[in-house]
Amino acid sequence: MTAPSKPKAPRKKPKPAPPAKAVEPREKASLHPRNRHQGRYDFPQLIKSCPELGRFVILNPYGKESIDFADPAAVRVFNRALLKAFYGIAHWDIPADFLCPPVPGRADYVHFLADLLAEDNAGVIPKGAAVRVLDIGVGANCIYPLIGHSDYRWQFLGSDINPTALAAAKAIVQSNGLNKAISLRLQGQPKQILSGLLEDTERFDLTMCNPPFHTSLDEAQSGSRRKWRALGKADPQRKLPVLNFGGQAAELWCEGGEIRFVSQLIAESSALGQQVLWFSTLVSKASNLPAIESALKKAGAPHSRVVEMSQGQKQSRFVAWTFQDPAQRQAWRRERWSRLNG
């Protein structure tokens, strides 16, 4: 005889799911270990050093303090606060519509270049005024010289083809009392990059460059629109800046884009192979590397390397090359850096 089945207990109604919370994306990779911009920013402390930042601070979708990176005024003031709090730059401003670059990524480039110099110096980063760096296309913001001098006390020469950009950079340098550390020079031949820029007697341990990435204004604007869509900021009711972080023509685009510019830079660098220890430039797209490697081979650069960098979700890189063999680089070190190591 089959035992009677037990009555089924009534099913409990499932509890309503809690409202979904935005989950902050995890960083794929971190900044350079010496980069000062690790972790989250202390906004109360930043506001203390730069009170005007207070009116631009918002809560992002993850409930964290941030700024609206679609607001050029907010980005400019945020950079001003970072430069003051982390690098002691008391006065910093740029004209409207000039490139306002993110500081942490620019700092990474400087630190990885310092590592490159250390490889020729028994692992020790050469610091001080004996190290000279040429910033090709310094721009109105003067970011690389400000960071490089603050962190390593290097001397900088910033070049540009735009007199307005140089005037703005000069105002930053003078207002912060950095005239002895940072000098500026107009490249009077707009179609040239290095040719005709340096004196025969000048020597530089490094060059650095943030080249124009795009081939046209339309391409630059399209790139900005893609970034805003990816960030969820493409609100049709909202007027967004045409170019994120701003930028003038020569800062963002040129005929032939990045490949043509970098190829010309490499070609012109071959005439200065004994005046410069290491040349370098940022490269925005990994797909451009084969063409750039071909240009290096054509120019006869015997040693080059690609250095990968990561800033959160963003991947970037720079290419460095030299026309000097290891023995010549050691002679360069002994001649120029020996008193730094003594």
N, C-alpha and C positions, 0 to 999 in steps of 0.2 A: 504494500500500500504506500502510495507516495505521500510524503509529508507535505502538509499545506505550506505554501510559500508565504514568507513574511511580507507584510504590506510594505511597499516602497515608501521611504521617507520623502516628504515633499522636497522638491529641489529649491535650494536657496537662490534667490535672485542675485545674479552677479552684481558686485559693487560697481558703480560707475567708475570708469577709468579716470584717474586724476588728469587735470588739464595738462597737455604736453608743454614741456618747458624747452626753450631753446637750449641746445647743448653746444657749448663753445667748441669749435673745431680744434683738434690737437695739431700742434705744429709738427710738420714733417721733419724739420731740421732746425738747428739752433744757429745763432749768430756766432761769429768768431769769439773764442774764449776771452779775448781782451776787450771786446766791444762793451762799452759802458751801458748799452741799452738792453740788458738782459731782463727777462721777466716783465712784470707789469709796472707801469709808471705810477708813481705816487702823485696823483693829481693835486691833493692839498698842498704838498710841498712845492710842486711846480707853480701853482697859483700864488704861493707865498713869495716866490722869487719873481714871478711875472703876473701881477694881479689881473691884467687885461685878459688873460687866458680864461678866467672864471666864467665870463659870459658865453664862451664857446663850448664848455663842457656839457656833454649829453650822456644819457645811458644808452648803450648799444643794445641790440636785440637779446644779448645774453645777460643783461642787467649790470654790465660793467661800465665804469666811467671811460669815456672816450671823447673824440671830437668828430664832427661831420666832415669827412674827407672830401665831400662834394662841395664844400664851401671854401673857396680860395682864401678868404680872409681868415678863417679858422686855421687852415694849414699854415699860413704865414705866421700867425701868432704862436701856434704850437711849435714851429721851428725856432722862433725867437726864444720861447721858454726853454726848449731843450738846449739850445746853444748857450744860454745864460747859466742854466743849472748844472750842465755837465762839462762845459768847456770854458766857462768864465767870460763869455762874449757878452759884454754889457749892452752893446748897441748893434742891432742887425735889422735891416729892412731891404726890400727890393722893389723896383718899380712894378706897377700893375702889369700883368700878363707875361712876366718873365718867369722862367723855370724856378719852381720852389720844390726842390727835391727832398725825398724822405731821408732824414739824417742817419738812421741806423744802417741802412744799406750802403750809404756813402762811407760810413766809418769802417764797414767790413772791408771794402776795397783797400783803404789805407792800411789796415792791420795785416791783410794778406801780402801786401807789397812789402811791409816791414819784415815779414817772414822770409820773403824772397831775398832781401838784402842779407838777412842773417845767415842764409845758406853759404854765402861767400865770406862769412866772417865768423867761422867756427861756432855757429849757432847763436851768436850774440847779435842782437839788433843794434845797428849803429844809430846813435842818437846825437842830437846837437846840431849846431850851425854848420858843421863841416859837411853835412848831408844836404844836397841841393836837389829839389824836385821841380820839374816843369809840369804844370797843369795846363794841358792843351784844351782851350775852350773853357776858361775859368768861369765864365758867366757872371751875371750880376750877383749871384748868391755867394760866391767865394767859399763854398762849403769845404772843399778838399784842403785848401791851405789852412783854414781855421782849425779843422780837426787834426791835420797832420802836425801843425806847429804845436798845438796844445798837448797832444799825446807824446810826441817824439822830439819836439823842439827843432824840427827840420826847417830849413830855409826854402821858400817857395818863390817861383816866378810863375805868374798866371798870364796866359796869352788869350787874346780873343780878337775877332774881326769886327766886333760891334762896339763902337765908342760909348754908347749909352750903357751897355753892360759893364764896361771897364770903369766908367764914372761911378756907377753904383758900388762896384766892388771896392774902388778906391775910398769911397766914403766910409764903408765898413772898416777897412784897414786903418784909416786915419782916426776914426772915432774910437777905436779900441787900442790905439797906440802901438800898432803892429808894423809900422813903416819899415823897421829894420829887419823884420822877419819875412815880410811878404811884399814883393814888388810886382808890378803889372806892366804889360807891354802889348801894344796894338800890333797885330799882324796886318801890315799895310797892304798886303796882296790877298784879297779875299778868296781868290781861287787856290791859294797855297795853304799848306798846314804848317810845315816846318821850314820849308825853303825860304831863305831870307830872314828868318826870325832870330837866329842866334849869332852872337859874335864868335869869331874863330877861336878865341881864347876861353870861352865859357865851357864848363864841364858840369854835367848833371848825373847824379846817381840813378835817378828814376825819371821817367815821364809817365803821366797818367792822362786818361782821356775818357770822357763820356760822350761818345759820338752821336750825331743825329741818326736815329734809328730808322726813320721812315723815308719813303721816296717822294711824298707829296703831302700837302695839307690835308687832302681828303683821306689819305691813309692814316694820318695821325688822328684825325677826328673819329674815324671808324674804330681805331684802337681804343680810344677813350670810351666810346659807346659800349664796346664789348666789355670793358672793365666795369662800367656801371651796372650793366645787366648781370654780370657775374656776382656783383656785390648786392644785388637786389635793390638797386637805387634808381632803376629806370621808371620812375613815377611819371606818367604822362602829364600830371597836373603841375609838375615841378620843373622849373627852369634850371637845368644843370649846366655847369661850365662846359664850353666847347672842348676844352683840353684839360684833362685832370692834371693838376700840379702846374698848369700854365705852360709857357714856353714860346719863344720866338722862332722864326723860321730856321735860322742856322742851328738852334738848339735841338730841334725835333726832326727836321727833314732836310734832305738835299737831293739833287739829281743822282739817281742810282742808289740812294739809300745807304744803309750801313756798309754793305759789301764794297761799294765803290769808295766810300770815305776811308774805310780802314785799309783797303788796298792801296790807296794813294798815300796814306800815312806811312805804311810799310815801305813803299817805294822811296819816299822822301827820306825816311830814316836811314837808308843805306849810306847816304853821304855823311851822316853824323855818327857813324858807328864807333869812332874813337873819341867822341865828345860825350857820349851817353853810355852808361853801363847797361841799364835795362830800360827798354821801351815797353809800354803796356797800353792796352785799351780795353774797355768793357765791350762785350759782345752780347747783344740782346737775345739772339736766337742760336741755338745749337746747330740748326740747319745751315747757318752761314759759315761754320767752321771749315768745311772742306775748301771753300773758295779762299778763305783767309790763309789756310795752310799752304795753298797753292801760291798765293802772293808772297808768303814768307820764303818759300823755296825759290821763287823767281828772283827775289831780292838778295838771295845768298846768305840769309841769316842761319848760322850753323846751329844755334841752340834756341829753342822756343818751348813753351809749355802752356797748357790750358789749366787754369785754376778755377774749380767750381766753388760757388758760394751759395748759401741758402739763407733767406730771411723769412722765417715762418713758412707760408705756403708758396712763396716765390723762389724760383731757382734762377740764379744768374751766374755769370762767369766773366773772367777776363783772360786775355791772351798776353803773354809777356815774351819778349825776344831780345836777344843780344847778338852783336857781331863780334864779341870778344870770346876767345877760348879760355879755359880754366886758368892757364898761366897768366894771361893778360888780366883776368879778373882779380887774381891774387895780387898782381903788381898794383892794380888800381886800389885795392884795399890797403896795401902797405903805404902807398903814397898819400891817400886821402883820409883814411880812418885810423891810422896808427896811433895818433894822439888820443883818439876816443877810447882805444882799448888799453892805454897805458895806465 
